[in-house]
């Protein structure tokens, strides 16, 4: 994939966010990180707000829409679920945590996080068998997603580790709930 100059600005922003939180997302620090001028920044983004919107859009694309799109090639819900598990393990979970923390202090970011959470939950719900009632699929998806977020909070490297045991336990718990 060919990366644009805008992608470089976004990547630099992700690095600053990870290393210093949202307060590190200043034009001065972005320019220093990329060895660029403020004029170069304004060539791509008309304001800091436009830049921050682009940053959040890129986070949503890379950490939600792309993994979902990649899993849609699977022929069965089971194969899509396996593909999603693989895709999620490759994501930058630390960035997710940092965006989520930023959302605690910024309404615009919080709204984006809530939208992403709902998109993720709805996709997870779609991976349950259709014979399971819609409301139960949504509840199971919320439970699964809550377990994922909790594991991320306990161990930010969770998505990169071998998580087979945790996945097996969750699948067993979900199967038990489906039978209940």
N, C-alpha and C positions, 0 to 999 in steps of 0.2 A: 504494500500500500504506500503510495506517495504521500508524504506528509507536507502540509502547507506550513507557511510561516505562522499562521494562526495556531496550528497544532503545537508548534514550539512554544508559543506563549502559554497555551493551555497546559502543556507538560511542565513548564517552569512553575506555573501557578500551583499545580498539583504537588510538586516538590516543596514549594514554600508552605503550602497548607499542611502537608505532612510534618515538616520540620518545625514550623513555628505557629501553626494555627492561622485562623483567618486574619488576625492582625498583621501577619507577615505579607499579606496580599496587597502590597503597595506598588505603585508604578515604579518608584525608585528601586525597590528590591527586585522587581521583575526585570527592569532594564539592566541592573547589575548582573543578575543571573545569566542573562542572555548576551551581555556586552552590547547592548543596543541603547539608542537614545529614546527620550520621551516622544520625539517625533515619529520614531518607528512604531512605538506603541499606538499612538493616535492614528497612524496610517491604517492600522487594522481594526481599532476599536475607537468609537467616537467618545466614549467615556468609560470610567471605571465600572459603572453600573452595567454597561453593555458587555464589558469584559467578564464581569462576574456572572452574568447570565450565560455567556458562552461557556464559561468554566463549568457551571452547573449542568448545562445542556450536554457537554462532553462527558461529564460524570454519568449522567443518566444513560447516555448512548452506550458508553463503554461497559458500564457495570450492570446494566439492566437490559436494554433493548438488544444489544449485540448477542449476549449469551442466550436470550430467549430465541432470537432468530436462528442462531446456530443449532439449537436443539429441535427446532421444528422439522428438520429433515428426517427425524426418526419416524418409522412407520407405526410404532405402537407407543402408548403412553409410557410403558416400561422403558423402552429405548430412549424416549425423550427425557424421562426422569434420570436415567443413567448419564445421558449426555449433559444434562443440566448440572448434575453433580460434578462432573469433570470440568465443565466451564466455570462453575463457581469457585472451584479450588484454584483456578488460575487467576482469579481476580485479585486486585489490590485491596484486601480487606481493611488494611490500615487506612486507606483513603476513605472507604465507606464510614469507618468510625469517625474520622476527622470531619467529614461532611455532616454526619449526624450530630456531632458535638457542636459544630457551627450552627446547625439548625436550632439548637437550644437557645441561642442568643439572637437569631435573626429570623424574623417572620417569613421573609421571602424564601429563605433556604428551608425552613421548616415545612412550608407548603410544598416545596419540590420533593423533600424527603417523604412526606406523607403520600404524595402522588406516586412516587417510585415504590414505596411500600405496598400501596394498593395494587399497582401493576404486577409486582412480584407475587403477591398473595393470590391474585386472580389467575395468574399463570399456574401457580402451584395447584390451585383448585381444579384447573383444567386437566391436570395430570392424574386425577383420581378417576376411577371407573365411573362411567355414566350411570350405572345402576345405583350408585350412591346418591342419595337425594342432594340437590344443589346446596341447600343450607348446610348440610353436614359436610359436604366437600369444602365449602368456604370455611367452616369452623376448623376442620382438620388442617387446611392450608394455613390458617392463622396460627394454629398450635405449632405446626412444623416451622413456620417462619419465626415465631417467637423463640423456639428452641435454637434456631440458627443464630438469631441476634444475641441471645443469651450466651451461647458458646463463643461468639465473636467478642463479647464484652469480657468474658472470663479469660480468653486467650486470643489476642489479636492475630496470631499466626494460624488460628484454627483452620482456615480454609486452605492453607498450604500443607498442612500435616496430613499424614495418613489417618483419615477419620472413619475408616470402615467400621470400627466397633461402635462409634457413636451413631453412625447411619443405621447399622443393624438394630440397635436398641430403639431408635426412633421408628423404624419400619415395623418392628414388633409392637410398639406402643400404638402406632396408627392402625395396624391390623386389629389389635384388640379393641380399639375404639370403634372401628367399622363394624365389628361383630356385635358390639353392645347396643 
